Amino acid sequence: MLNMKRLVLCLALFVLGVLAALTWRLAPELARPTHLDPAFQVPSPFELASLPVATRFDFPLGSEHGALAYNAQRFTENHHLGDDLNGIGGENSDLGDPIYAVADGRVLLARDGG
């Protein structure tokens, strides 16, 4: 009878220890996030419906109308997953130039992608 009580006590302590360890390790993942990245904040359907429709798209650099810029490496060329837009001087000749929106509308997120 004493061995049975000791076995139950040891089993209960083991289970309690496992639960405490899991709680300690998983607590940060189970807690609600205190900081939400704005990139994941989706506008409501009403906000999306009220946005203007773009009539044209331009390169976002060089000038307001996309002049003085060219696409140095197109999307998927050489397994590249983006467009490399450069000033007509090549390389870093566009460093420090202003960046413009590609179309009329509302900016939902703007930040350094670095």
C-alpha distances in whole Angstrom, upper triangle without the diagonal:
4,5,5,6,9,10,11,12,14,15,17,18,20,21,23,24,26,27,29,30,32,33,34,36,37,38,42,42,41,43,46,49,51,54,56,58,61,62,59,60,62,65,65,67,70,70,70,73,75,75,79,80,81,84,84,82,83,82,81,83,86,88,87,88,86,90,90,86,85,82,82,79,78,75,73,76,74,71,72,70,72,76,77,80,82,86,89,89,86,83,82,86,84,81,82,83,82,80,81,79,80,80,81,78,75,73,69,68,70,68,69,67,67
4,5,5,6,9,10,11,12,14,15,16,18,20,21,22,24,26,27,28,30,31,33,34,36,37,40,41,40,42,45,48,50,53,54,57,60,61,58,60,61,64,64,67,69,69,70,73,74,75,78,79,80,84,84,81,83,81,79,81,85,86,86,87,85,88,88,85,84,81,81,78,77,74,72,75,73,70,70,69,71,75,76,79,81,84,87,88,84,81,80,84,82,80,80,82,81,79,80,78,79,80,80,77,74,72,68,67,69,67,67,66,66
4,5,5,6,9,10,10,12,14,15,16,18,20,21,22,24,25,27,28,30,31,33,34,35,39,39,38,40,44,46,49,51,53,55,59,59,56,58,60,63,63,65,68,68,68,71,73,73,77,77,78,82,82,79,80,79,77,79,83,84,84,85,83,86,86,83,82,79,78,75,75,71,70,72,71,67,68,66,69,72,74,76,79,82,85,85,82,79,78,82,80,78,78,80,79,77,78,76,77,78,78,75,73,70,67,65,67,65,65,64,63
4,5,5,6,9,10,10,12,14,15,16,18,20,21,22,24,26,27,28,30,31,33,34,37,38,36,38,42,45,47,50,51,54,57,57,54,56,58,61,61,63,65,66,66,69,71,71,74,75,76,79,79,77,79,77,76,78,81,83,82,83,82,85,85,81,80,77,77,74,73,70,68,71,69,66,66,65,67,71,72,75,77,81,84,84,81,78,77,81,79,77,77,78,77,75,76,74,75,76,76,73,70,68,65,63,65,64,64,62,62
4,5,5,6,9,10,10,12,14,15,16,18,20,21,22,24,26,27,28,30,31,32,36,36,35,37,40,43,45,48,49,52,55,56,53,55,56,59,59,62,64,64,65,67,69,70,73,74,75,79,79,76,78,77,75,77,80,82,81,82,81,84,84,80,80,77,76,74,73,69,68,71,69,66,66,64,67,70,72,74,77,80,83,83,80,77,76,80,78,75,75,77,76,74,75,73,74,75,75,72,69,67,63,62,64,62,63,61,61
4,6,5,6,8,10,10,12,14,15,16,18,20,21,22,24,25,27,28,30,31,34,35,34,36,39,42,44,47,49,51,54,55,52,54,56,59,59,62,64,64,65,67,69,69,73,73,74,78,78,75,77,75,73,75,79,80,80,81,79,82,82,79,78,75,75,72,71,68,66,69,68,64,65,63,65,69,70,73,75,78,81,81,78,75,74,78,76,74,74,76,75,72,74,72,73,74,74,71,68,66,62,61,63,61,61,60,59
4,5,5,6,8,10,10,12,14,15,16,18,20,21,22,24,25,27,28,30,33,33,32,35,38,41,43,46,47,49,53,53,50,52,54,57,57,59,62,62,63,65,67,67,71,71,72,76,76,73,74,73,71,73,77,78,78,79,77,80,80,77,76,73,72,69,69,65,64,66,65,61,62,60,63,66,68,70,73,76,79,79,76,73,72,76,74,72,72,74,73,71,72,70,71,72,72,69,67,64,61,59,61,59,59,58,58
4,6,5,6,9,10,10,12,14,15,16,18,20,21,22,24,26,27,28,31,32,30,32,36,39,41,44,45,47,51,51,48,50,52,55,55,57,59,60,60,63,65,65,68,69,70,74,74,71,73,72,70,72,75,77,76,77,76,79,79,76,75,72,71,69,68,64,63,66,64,61,61,59,62,65,67,69,72,75,78,79,76,73,72,75,73,71,71,73,72,69,70,68,69,70,70,67,64,62,59,57,59,58,58,57,57
4,5,5,6,9,10,10,12,14,15,16,18,20,21,22,24,25,26,30,31,29,31,35,37,39,42,44,46,50,50,48,49,51,54,54,57,59,59,60,63,64,65,68,69,70,73,73,71,72,71,69,71,74,76,75,77,75,78,78,75,74,71,71,68,68,64,63,66,64,61,61,59,61,65,66,69,71,74,77,78,75,72,71,74,72,70,70,71,70,68,69,67,68,69,70,67,64,61,58,56,58,56,57,55,55
4,5,5,6,9,10,10,12,14,15,16,18,20,21,22,24,25,29,29,28,30,34,36,39,41,43,45,49,49,47,48,50,54,54,56,59,59,59,62,64,64,67,68,69,72,72,70,71,69,67,69,73,74,74,75,73,76,76,73,72,69,68,66,65,62,61,63,62,58,59,57,59,63,64,67,69,72,75,75,72,69,68,72,70,67,68,70,69,67,68,66,67,68,69,66,63,60,57,55,57,55,55,54,53
4,5,5,6,8,10,11,12,14,15,16,18,20,21,22,24,27,27,26,29,32,35,37,40,41,43,47,47,44,46,48,51,51,54,56,56,57,59,61,61,65,65,66,70,70,67,68,67,65,67,71,72,72,73,71,74,74,71,70,67,67,64,63,60,58,61,60,56,56,55,57,61,62,65,67,70,73,74,71,68,67,70,68,66,66,68,67,65,66,64,65,66,66,63,60,58,55,53,55,53,53,52,52
4,5,5,6,9,10,11,12,14,15,16,18,20,21,22,25,26,24,26,30,33,35,38,39,42,45,45,43,44,46,49,49,52,54,54,55,58,59,60,63,64,65,68,68,66,67,66,64,66,70,71,70,72,70,73,73,70,69,66,66,64,63,60,58,61,60,56,56,54,56,60,61,64,67,70,73,73,70,67,66,69,68,65,65,67,66,64,64,63,63,64,65,62,59,57,53,52,53,52,52,51,51
4,6,5,6,9,10,10,12,14,15,16,18,20,20,24,25,24,26,29,32,34,37,38,41,44,45,42,44,46,49,50,52,55,54,55,58,60,60,63,64,65,68,68,66,67,65,63,65,69,70,69,71,69,72,72,69,68,65,65,63,62,59,58,60,59,55,55,54,56,59,60,63,65,68,71,72,69,66,65,68,66,63,63,65,64,62,63,62,63,64,64,61,58,56,52,51,52,51,51,50,49
4,5,5,6,9,10,11,12,14,15,16,18,20,23,23,23,25,29,31,33,36,37,39,43,43,41,43,45,48,49,51,54,53,54,57,58,58,62,62,63,66,66,64,65,63,61,63,67,68,68,69,67,70,70,67,66,63,62,60,59,56,55,57,56,52,53,51,53,57,58,61,63,66,69,69,66,63,62,66,64,62,62,64,63,61,62,60,61,62,63,60,57,54,51,49,51,49,49,48,47
4,5,5,6,9,10,11,12,14,15,16,18,21,21,20,23,26,29,31,34,35,37,41,41,38,40,42,45,46,48,50,50,51,54,55,55,59,59,60,64,64,61,63,61,59,61,65,67,66,67,65,69,68,65,64,61,61,58,58,54,53,56,55,51,51,49,51,55,56,59,61,65,68,68,65,62,61,65,63,60,61,62,61,59,60,58,59,60,60,57,54,52,48,47,49,47,48,46,46
4,5,5,6,9,10,10,12,14,15,16,19,20,19,21,24,27,29,32,33,36,39,40,37,39,41,44,45,47,50,50,50,53,55,55,58,59,60,63,63,61,62,61,59,61,64,66,65,66,65,68,68,65,64,61,61,59,58,55,54,57,55,52,52,50,51,55,56,59,61,64,67,68,65,62,61,64,62,60,59,61,60,58,59,57,58,59,59,56,53,51,47,46,48,46,46,45,45
4,5,5,6,9,10,10,12,14,15,18,19,19,21,24,27,28,31,33,35,39,39,37,39,41,44,45,48,50,50,50,53,55,55,58,59,59,63,63,60,61,60,58,59,63,64,64,65,64,67,66,63,62,60,59,57,56,53,52,55,53,50,50,48,50,53,54,57,59,62,66,66,63,60,59,62,60,58,58,59,58,56,58,56,57,58,59,56,53,50,47,45,47,45,45,44,43
4,5,5,6,9,10,11,12,14,17,17,17,19,23,25,27,30,31,33,37,37,35,37,39,42,43,45,48,48,48,51,53,52,56,56,57,60,60,58,59,57,55,57,61,62,61,63,61,64,64,61,60,57,57,54,53,50,49,52,50,47,47,45,47,51,52,55,57,60,63,63,60,57,56,60,58,56,56,58,57,54,55,54,55,56,57,54,51,48,45,43,45,43,43,41,41
4,5,5,6,9,10,10,11,15,15,14,16,20,22,25,28,29,31,35,35,33,34,36,40,40,43,45,45,45,48,50,50,53,54,55,58,58,56,57,56,54,56,59,61,60,61,60,63,63,60,59,56,56,54,53,50,49,52,50,47,47,44,46,50,51,54,56,59,63,63,60,57,56,59,57,55,55,56,55,53,54,52,53,54,55,51,49,46,43,41,43,41,42,40,41
4,5,5,6,9,10,10,14,15,14,16,19,22,24,26,28,31,34,35,33,34,37,40,41,43,46,45,46,49,50,50,54,54,55,59,58,56,57,56,53,55,59,60,59,61,59,63,62,59,59,56,56,54,53,50,49,52,51,47,47,45,47,50,51,53,56,59,62,62,59,56,55,58,56,54,54,55,54,52,53,52,53,54,54,51,48,46,42,41,42,40,41,40,40
4,5,5,6,8,10,13,14,14,16,20,21,23,26,27,30,33,34,32,34,36,39,40,43,46,45,45,48,50,49,53,53,54,58,57,54,55,54,52,53,57,58,58,59,58,61,60,57,57,54,53,51,51,48,46,49,48,44,44,42,44,47,49,51,53,56,60,60,57,54,52,56,54,51,51,53,52,50,52,50,51,53,53,50,47,45,41,39,41,39,39,38,37
4,5,5,6,8,11,11,11,14,17,19,21,24,25,27,31,31,29,31,33,36,37,40,42,42,42,45,47,46,50,50,51,55,54,52,53,51,49,51,55,56,55,57,55,58,58,55,54,51,51,49,48,45,44,47,46,42,42,40,42,45,46,49,51,54,58,58,55,52,51,54,52,50,50,52,51,48,49,48,49,50,51,48,45,42,39,37,39,37,37,36,36
4,6,5,5,9,10,9,11,15,17,19,22,23,26,29,30,27,29,32,35,36,38,41,40,41,44,45,45,48,49,50,54,53,51,52,51,49,50,54,55,54,56,55,58,58,55,54,52,52,49,49,46,45,48,47,43,43,40,42,45,47,49,51,54,57,58,55,52,51,54,52,49,49,51,50,47,48,47,48,49,49,46,43,41,37,36,37,36,36,35,35
4,6,6,8,10,10,12,15,17,19,21,23,25,29,30,28,30,32,36,37,40,42,41,42,45,46,46,49,50,50,54,54,51,52,50,48,50,53,54,54,56,54,57,57,54,53,51,51,48,48,45,44,47,46,43,42,40,41,45,46,48,50,53,56,56,54,51,49,52,50,48,48,49,48,46,48,46,48,49,49,46,43,41,37,35,37,35,35,34,34
4,6,7,8,10,12,15,16,18,20,22,24,27,28,26,28,31,34,36,38,41,40,40,43,45,44,47,48,48,52,51,49,49,48,45,47,51,52,52,53,51,54,54,51,51,48,47,45,45,42,41,44,42,39,39,37,38,42,43,45,47,50,53,54,51,48,47,50,48,45,45,47,46,44,46,44,45,47,47,45,42,39,36,33,35,33,33,31,31
4,6,5,6,9,12,13,16,18,19,21,25,25,23,25,28,31,32,35,37,37,37,40,42,41,44,45,46,49,49,46,47,46,44,46,49,51,50,51,50,53,53,50,49,46,46,44,43,40,40,42,41,38,37,35,37,40,41,44,46,49,52,53,50,47,46,49,47,45,45,46,45,43,44,42,43,44,45,42,39,37,33,31,33,31,31,30,30
4,6,5,6,10,11,14,16,18,20,24,25,23,24,27,30,31,34,36,36,36,39,41,40,44,45,45,49,49,46,47,46,44,45,49,50,49,51,50,53,53,50,50,47,47,45,45,42,41,44,43,40,39,36,38,41,42,44,46,49,53,53,51,48,46,49,47,45,44,46,44,42,43,42,43,44,44,41,38,36,32,30,32,30,31,30,31
4,6,5,8,9,11,13,15,17,21,22,20,21,24,28,29,32,34,33,34,37,38,38,41,42,42,46,46,43,44,42,40,42,45,47,46,48,46,49,49,46,46,44,44,42,41,38,38,41,40,37,36,33,35,38,39,41,43,46,49,49,47,44,42,45,43,41,40,42,41,39,40,38,40,41,41,38,35,32,29,27,28,27,27,26,27
4,6,8,9,12,13,14,16,20,20,18,20,22,26,27,30,32,31,32,35,36,36,39,40,40,44,44,41,42,41,39,41,44,46,45,46,45,48,48,45,45,42,42,40,39,36,36,39,38,35,34,31,32,36,37,39,42,45,48,48,46,43,42,45,42,40,40,41,40,38,39,37,38,39,40,37,34,31,28,26,28,26,27,26,26
4,7,9,12,14,15,18,21,21,19,20,23,26,27,29,32,31,32,35,36,36,39,40,41,45,45,43,44,43,41,43,47,48,46,48,47,50,50,47,47,45,45,43,42,39,38,42,41,38,37,34,35,38,40,42,44,47,51,51,49,46,45,48,45,43,43,44,42,40,40,39,40,40,41,38,35,32,29,27,29,28,29,28,29
4,6,9,12,13,16,19,20,18,19,22,24,25,29,31,30,31,34,35,35,38,40,40,44,44,42,43,42,40,42,45,46,45,47,46,49,50,47,47,44,45,43,42,39,39,42,42,39,37,35,35,38,40,41,44,46,50,51,48,46,44,47,44,42,41,43,41,39,39,37,39,39,39,36,33,31,27,26,28,27,28,27,28
4,6,9,10,13,16,17,15,15,18,21,22,25,27,26,27,30,31,31,35,36,37,41,41,39,40,40,37,39,43,44,42,44,43,47,47,44,45,42,43,41,41,37,38,41,41,38,36,33,34,36,38,39,42,44,48,49,47,44,43,45,42,40,39,40,38,36,36,34,36,36,36,33,30,27,24,23,25,24,26,26,27
4,6,7,10,13,15,13,13,17,19,21,24,26,25,26,29,30,29,33,34,35,39,39,36,37,36,34,36,40,40,39,41,40,43,44,41,41,39,40,38,38,35,35,38,38,35,33,30,31,33,35,36,38,41,45,45,43,41,39,41,39,36,36,37,35,32,33,31,33,34,33,30,27,25,21,20,22,21,22,22,23
4,7,10,13,15,14,14,18,20,22,25,27,25,26,30,30,29,33,34,35,39,39,37,37,36,34,36,39,40,38,40,40,43,43,41,41,40,41,39,39,36,37,40,40,37,35,32,32,34,35,36,38,41,44,45,43,41,39,41,38,36,34,36,34,32,32,31,33,33,33,30,26,24,21,19,21,20,22,22,23
4,6,9,12,11,12,15,18,20,23,25,23,24,27,28,27,30,32,32,36,35,33,34,33,30,32,35,36,35,37,36,39,40,37,38,36,37,36,35,33,34,37,37,34,32,29,28,31,32,32,35,37,41,41,39,37,35,37,34,32,31,32,30,28,29,27,29,30,30,27,23,21,17,16,17,16,18,18,20
4,6,8,7,8,12,14,17,20,22,20,20,24,24,23,27,28,29,32,32,30,31,30,28,30,33,34,32,34,34,37,38,35,36,34,35,34,33,30,31,34,35,32,29,26,26,28,29,30,33,35,39,40,38,36,34,36,33,31,30,31,29,26,26,25,26,27,27,24,20,18,15,13,15,15,17,17,19
4,5,6,7,11,14,17,20,21,19,19,23,23,22,25,26,26,30,29,27,28,27,24,26,30,30,29,31,30,33,34,31,32,30,31,30,29,27,28,31,31,29,26,23,22,25,26,27,29,31,35,36,34,32,30,32,29,28,27,27,25,23,23,21,23,24,24,21,18,15,12,10,12,11,13,13,16
4,5,5,9,10,14,17,18,16,16,20,20,18,21,23,23,27,26,24,25,24,22,24,28,28,26,28,28,31,32,30,30,29,30,29,28,26,28,30,32,29,26,23,22,24,25,25,28,30,34,35,33,32,30,31,28,27,25,26,23,21,21,19,20,21,21,18,15,12,8,7,9,10,13,13,16
4,6,8,10,14,16,18,16,15,19,19,18,20,21,21,25,24,22,23,22,20,22,26,27,25,27,26,29,30,27,28,26,27,26,25,22,24,27,28,25,23,19,19,21,22,23,26,28,32,33,31,30,28,30,27,25,25,25,22,20,19,17,18,19,20,17,14,11,8,6,9,10,12,12,15
4,6,9,12,15,17,15,15,19,20,18,21,22,23,26,26,24,26,25,23,26,30,30,29,30,29,33,34,31,31,29,30,29,27,24,26,29,30,27,25,21,21,23,25,26,29,32,35,36,35,33,32,33,30,29,29,29,26,23,23,20,21,22,22,19,16,14,10,10,13,14,16,15,18
4,6,9,12,14,12,12,16,17,16,19,21,22,26,26,24,26,26,24,27,30,30,28,30,29,33,34,32,32,30,32,31,29,27,28,32,33,30,28,24,23,25,27,28,31,33,36,38,36,35,33,35,32,31,29,29,27,24,23,20,21,21,21,17,15,13,9,10,13,14,17,17,20
4,6,9,11,10,9,13,14,14,17,18,19,23,24,23,25,25,23,27,30,30,28,29,29,32,34,32,32,30,32,31,29,26,28,31,33,30,27,24,23,25,27,28,31,33,36,38,37,36,34,36,32,32,31,30,27,24,23,20,20,20,19,16,13,13,9,11,14,16,19,19,22
4,7,8,6,6,10,11,10,14,16,18,21,23,22,24,25,23,27,30,29,27,28,28,32,34,32,32,31,33,32,30,28,29,33,35,32,30,26,25,26,29,29,32,33,37,39,38,37,35,36,33,32,31,30,27,24,22,19,20,18,17,14,11,11,8,11,15,18,21,21,25
4,5,5,6,9,10,11,15,17,19,23,24,24,27,28,26,30,33,32,30,30,31,35,37,35,35,34,36,35,33,30,32,36,38,35,33,29,28,29,32,32,35,37,40,42,41,40,39,40,36,36,35,34,30,27,25,22,23,21,19,16,14,15,12,15,19,21,25,25,28
4,5,5,6,9,10,13,15,18,21,23,23,26,28,27,30,34,33,30,30,31,35,37,35,35,34,36,35,33,30,32,35,38,35,33,29,28,30,32,32,35,37,40,43,41,41,40,41,37,37,36,35,32,28,26,22,22,20,19,16,15,16,14,17,21,24,27,27,30
4,5,5,6,9,12,14,17,21,23,24,27,29,27,31,34,32,29,30,31,35,37,36,36,35,38,37,35,32,34,38,40,38,35,32,30,31,34,33,37,38,41,43,43,42,41,42,38,38,37,35,32,29,26,22,23,20,18,15,14,16,14,18,21,25,28,28,32
4,5,5,7,10,13,15,19,21,21,24,26,24,27,31,29,26,27,28,32,34,32,33,32,35,34,32,30,32,36,38,36,33,30,28,29,31,30,33,35,38,40,39,39,38,38,34,34,33,31,28,25,22,19,20,17,15,12,10,12,11,14,18,21,25,25,29
4,5,5,9,10,13,16,18,19,21,23,22,26,29,28,25,25,26,30,32,30,31,30,33,32,29,27,29,32,35,33,30,27,25,26,29,28,31,33,35,38,37,37,36,37,33,33,32,30,27,24,21,18,18,15,14,11,10,12,11,14,17,21,24,24,28
4,6,8,9,13,16,18,19,23,25,24,28,31,29,26,26,27,31,34,32,32,31,35,34,31,29,31,35,37,35,33,29,28,28,31,30,33,35,37,40,39,40,39,39,35,36,35,33,29,26,23,20,19,17,15,12,12,15,14,18,21,24,27,27,31
4,6,9,12,15,18,19,22,24,23,27,29,28,24,25,26,30,33,31,32,32,35,35,32,30,33,36,39,37,34,31,29,29,31,30,33,34,37,39,39,39,38,38,34,35,33,31,28,25,22,18,19,16,13,10,10,13,13,17,20,24,27,27,31
4,7,9,12,15,15,18,21,19,23,26,24,21,21,22,26,29,28,28,28,31,31,29,27,30,33,35,34,31,28,25,25,28,26,29,30,33,36,35,36,34,34,31,31,30,28,24,21,18,15,15,12,10,6,7,10,11,15,17,21,24,24,28
4,6,9,12,13,16,19,18,22,24,22,19,19,20,24,27,26,27,27,30,30,28,27,30,32,35,34,31,28,25,25,27,26,28,29,31,34,34,35,34,33,30,31,29,27,23,21,17,14,13,10,7,6,8,12,13,17,18,22,25,25,29
4,6,9,11,14,17,18,21,23,22,18,18,19,23,26,24,25,25,28,28,25,24,27,30,33,31,29,26,24,23,25,24,27,28,30,33,33,34,33,33,29,31,30,27,24,21,17,14,13,9,8,7,10,13,15,18,20,23,26,25,29
4,6,7,11,14,14,18,20,18,15,14,15,19,22,21,21,21,25,25,22,22,25,27,30,29,27,24,21,20,22,21,23,24,26,29,29,30,30,29,26,27,27,24,21,18,14,11,9,6,6,7,11,13,15,17,18,22,24,24,27
4,7,10,14,15,18,20,18,15,13,15,18,21,20,21,21,25,25,23,22,26,27,31,30,28,25,23,21,23,21,24,24,25,29,29,31,30,29,26,28,28,25,22,19,16,13,11,8,8,10,14,16,18,21,22,25,27,26,30
4,7,10,12,15,17,15,12,10,11,14,18,17,17,17,21,22,19,19,23,24,28,27,25,23,20,18,20,18,20,21,22,25,25,27,27,26,23,25,25,22,20,17,13,11,8,6,8,11,15,16,18,20,20,23,25,24,27
4,7,9,12,14,13,11,9,9,12,15,14,14,14,18,18,16,16,20,21,25,24,21,19,16,14,16,14,17,17,19,22,22,23,23,23,20,22,22,19,17,14,11,9,5,5,8,11,14,14,17,18,18,20,21,21,24
4,6,9,10,10,8,6,5,9,12,10,11,12,15,16,15,16,20,20,24,24,21,19,16,13,14,11,13,14,15,19,19,20,20,19,16,19,19,16,14,11,9,8,5,7,10,13,15,15,18,18,18,20,20,20,22
4,6,8,9,8,7,5,8,9,7,8,9,12,14,13,14,18,18,21,21,18,17,13,10,11,8,10,11,12,16,15,17,16,16,13,15,16,13,12,9,8,8,6,9,13,15,17,16,18,18,16,18,18,17,20
4,7,8,7,8,6,9,11,9,10,11,14,15,15,16,19,20,23,23,19,18,14,11,11,8,10,11,14,16,16,17,16,15,12,13,13,10,9,6,5,6,5,9,12,13,15,13,16,15,13,15,15,15,17
4,6,7,8,6,8,8,7,9,11,13,15,16,17,21,21,23,24,20,19,15,13,11,8,8,8,11,13,13,14,13,12,8,10,10,7,6,5,6,8,9,12,15,17,18,16,19,18,15,16,15,16,17
4,7,8,6,6,5,5,9,12,14,16,17,19,23,23,25,26,22,22,18,15,13,9,8,6,9,11,12,14,12,10,7,10,10,7,7,8,9,12,12,14,17,19,21,19,22,21,18,19,18,19,20
4,5,5,5,7,8,12,14,17,20,20,22,26,25,28,29,25,24,21,17,16,13,12,10,12,14,16,17,16,14,11,13,13,9,8,8,8,11,11,13,15,18,19,18,22,21,19,20,20,21,23
4,6,8,10,11,14,16,19,21,21,22,26,27,29,30,26,25,21,18,18,14,15,13,15,18,19,20,19,17,14,16,15,11,9,8,6,8,9,10,11,14,16,16,19,19,17,19,20,21,23
4,6,9,10,12,15,18,20,20,21,25,25,28,29,25,24,21,18,17,14,15,13,14,17,19,21,20,18,15,18,17,14,12,11,9,10,9,10,12,15,18,18,21,21,20,22,22,23,25
4,7,6,9,11,14,16,16,18,22,22,25,25,22,21,18,14,14,10,11,10,11,14,15,17,17,15,12,15,16,12,11,10,8,10,8,11,13,17,19,18,21,21,19,21,21,21,23
4,6,8,12,14,17,17,20,23,23,26,27,24,23,20,16,15,12,11,9,9,12,14,17,16,14,12,15,16,12,12,12,11,13,12,14,17,20,22,22,25,24,22,24,23,23,25
4,7,11,12,16,17,20,23,22,24,26,23,23,19,16,14,10,9,6,5,9,10,13,13,11,9,13,14,11,12,12,13,15,15,17,20,23,25,24,26,26,23,24,23,23,24
4,7,9,12,13,16,19,18,21,22,19,19,16,12,10,7,6,4,5,9,9,11,12,10,8,12,14,11,12,11,12,14,13,16,19,22,23,22,24,23,21,21,20,20,21
4,6,9,10,13,16,15,18,19,16,17,14,10,8,6,6,6,6,10,9,11,13,12,11,14,16,14,15,14,14,16,14,17,20,23,25,23,25,24,22,23,21,20,21
4,6,6,9,12,11,14,15,13,13,10,7,6,5,6,9,10,12,10,12,13,14,12,15,18,16,17,15,16,16,14,17,21,23,24,23,24,23,21,22,20,19,20
4,7,10,12,10,12,14,11,13,11,7,5,6,6,9,9,11,8,9,12,12,12,15,18,16,18,17,18,19,17,21,24,26,27,25,27,25,23,23,21,19,19
4,7,9,7,9,10,8,10,8,6,5,8,9,13,13,15,12,12,14,16,15,17,20,19,20,18,20,20,18,21,25,26,27,25,26,25,23,23,21,18,19
4,6,5,9,10,8,9,7,5,7,9,11,15,15,18,15,15,17,19,18,19,22,21,21,19,20,19,17,20,23,25,26,24,25,24,23,23,21,19,20
4,6,9,8,6,6,5,5,8,11,14,17,19,21,18,18,19,21,20,21,23,22,23,20,20,19,16,19,23,24,25,23,23,22,21,22,20,17,19
4,6,5,5,5,7,8,11,14,17,20,22,23,20,20,22,24,23,24,26,25,26,23,24,23,20,23,26,27,28,26,26,24,24,24,23,19,20
4,5,5,8,9,9,10,13,16,19,20,21,18,18,20,22,22,23,26,25,26,24,25,24,22,24,28,29,30,28,29,27,26,26,24,21,21
4,5,9,11,11,12,16,17,21,21,22,19,18,20,23,23,24,27,27,28,26,27,27,25,28,31,32,33,31,31,29,28,27,25,21,21
4,6,9,11,13,16,19,22,24,25,21,20,22,25,24,25,27,27,28,26,27,26,24,27,30,31,31,29,28,27,26,25,23,20,20
4,6,8,9,13,15,19,21,22,18,17,19,21,20,21,24,24,24,22,23,23,21,24,27,28,28,26,25,23,23,22,20,16,17
4,7,10,13,16,20,22,23,20,19,20,22,21,21,23,23,23,20,21,20,18,21,25,25,25,22,22,20,20,19,18,14,15
4,7,9,13,16,19,20,17,16,17,19,18,18,20,20,20,17,18,17,15,18,22,22,22,20,20,18,17,17,16,13,14
4,6,10,13,15,17,14,14,15,17,15,16,18,17,18,15,16,15,13,17,20,21,22,20,21,19,18,18,16,14,15
4,6,10,12,14,11,10,11,13,12,13,16,15,16,14,15,16,14,18,22,23,23,21,22,20,18,18,16,14,14
4,7,9,11,9,10,10,11,9,11,13,12,13,11,13,14,12,16,19,21,22,20,22,20,18,18,16,15,16
4,6,8,6,7,7,7,6,9,12,10,12,12,14,16,15,18,22,24,24,22,24,22,20,19,17,17,17
4,5,6,8,8,6,5,9,11,9,11,12,14,16,16,19,22,24,25,23,26,24,21,21,19,19,19
4,5,9,10,8,8,12,14,12,15,15,16,19,18,21,24,27,28,27,29,28,25,25,23,23,23
4,7,8,5,8,11,13,12,15,16,19,21,21,24,27,30,31,29,31,29,26,26,23,23,23
4,6,6,8,10,14,13,16,17,19,21,21,24,27,29,30,28,30,28,25,24,22,21,20
4,6,8,9,13,13,16,17,19,22,21,25,28,30,30,28,29,27,24,23,20,19,18
4,5,5,9,10,13,14,17,20,20,24,27,28,29,26,28,25,22,20,17,17,16
4,6,9,9,12,14,17,20,20,24,26,28,29,26,28,26,23,22,19,20,19
4,6,5,9,10,13,16,17,20,23,24,25,22,25,23,19,18,16,17,17
4,6,9,10,14,17,18,22,24,25,25,22,24,22,18,17,14,15,14
4,6,9,13,16,18,21,23,24,23,21,23,20,17,15,14,15,15
4,7,10,13,15,18,20,21,21,19,22,20,16,16,15,16,17
4,7,10,13,15,16,18,18,16,19,17,14,14,14,16,17
4,7,9,12,14,15,15,13,16,14,11,12,12,13,15
4,6,9,10,12,12,11,14,14,11,13,14,15,18
4,5,7,8,9,8,11,12,10,13,15,15,18
4,7,9,11,11,13,14,13,15,17,17,20
4,6,9,10,13,14,14,18,19,19,23
4,7,9,12,15,15,18,21,21,25
4,7,9,12,13,17,20,20,24
4,6,9,11,15,18,19,22
4,6,7,11,14,15,19
4,7,10,14,14,18
4,7,10,11,14
4,7,9,12
4,6,9
4,5
4
